[in-house]
Amino acid sequence: MPPYKGAKDLVLVDDIDNKELLCSMVQEMYDELPAMKSKKKK
């Protein structure tokens, strides 16, 4: 469900105190997460 028109879909998590649920969600989504962008050096 997008938070506003034109936004990407997101996953709403109501039970943020459930560590097992959060860990399993991240493990399931890990391969679909974007790679970290490298930081620019000054």
Helices and strands as residue ranges (DSSP letters): H 19-29, G 30-32
